[in-house]
């Protein structure tokens, strides 16, 4: 059994596709015993692939997207605090379609990298929001690494967020900020978001009556523009623009939120280097 050093938490509802990859990825690098998955609603079924993972069915949180998101993050902040108070050195909080990775070029395992920054209160990764390049990339499947199927992403301020806590704190909705704290972006650390990287998956979400009833339709439609941007815009140098974006996001702030990153409104698409292809 691996030592109790780094845990990862998430909450899901009707999202087995990405959760399966989530369990596979984090289970491989952290150990399944350090994964904590909370299912939003006692009507949910815990899938077989979660064997060995800490799982719990909880009463459904909220009936509308805004209230549900606030309640969900309040719940996960409390769970993260419990884990930190019971021996863990750090807790990662992410959605089931988000995967925190270390650049393979530095050859440092994720838990080792995270523990290097344990003198911080929290740590952010640079967000990469993946899209599907229509005409070049097909449907996303689980039988091959995601990064062998998707190689274009928008450098996104929405996904540069303080997902890693070293001390108890309160996450804002979507893990996008830690209340009352600024944030630091780890060099060579990335948060890969795949939730809107496949046209068919997005279309299926529009058909999900549960999501529509909660008010997710507008949110899903808005976020699906990543596919359009990835398809239409020319990809730029990964090395150059991730370096520039990391510097800008450390400095710039939107006027409505001093503790969220800004990127001056730029839409930057990058092509992911070959070295990432097999890590996720």
Secondary structure by P-SEA (a helix, b strand, c coil): cccccbbbbbcccccaaaaaaaaaaaaaacccccbbbbbcccccccccccccccccccccccccaaaaaaaaaaaaaaaaaaaaaccccbbbbbcccbbbbccccccccaaaaaaccccccccccbbbbbbbcccccccccccccccccccccccccccccccccccbbbbcccccccccbbbbbbccbbbbbcccccaaaaaaaaacaaaaaacaaaaaaaacaaaaaaaccccccaaaaaaaaaaaaaccccccccccccccccbbbbbbcccccccc
